[in-house]
Amino acid sequence: MKKLIFTGEIWQEGNMYTSYCPELDLASCGETIGQAKKNLLEVVEIFIEETSKLGTLRELLEEAGYNLDDSGVLQRAREPVSFEQMELKMGVM
């Protein structure tokens, strides 16, 4: 069995939590952080199953920057080294 490593970003929007996988551009939500995580895992699983049925899974994963290593783990070719909020002052709007 292969394993897919991906990022799960979660943020609060009102009374809900949004979960997002930037590598695959997939999102979900939930009423709790745990539910948002669970729902994102489900969306990614469905994405993998459906693209596999269509025969496009390998191509889509390669486009998303994934490589299959010797142990069967799908990891991004580029690993982020920093996540931070950044600020730019804008003179126009």
Secondary structure, DSSP 8 states (H G I E B T S, - for coil): --EE----EEEEETTEEEEEETTTTEEEEESSHHHHHHHHHHHHHHHHHHHHHHT-HHHHHHHTTEEE-TTSEEEESS------------S--
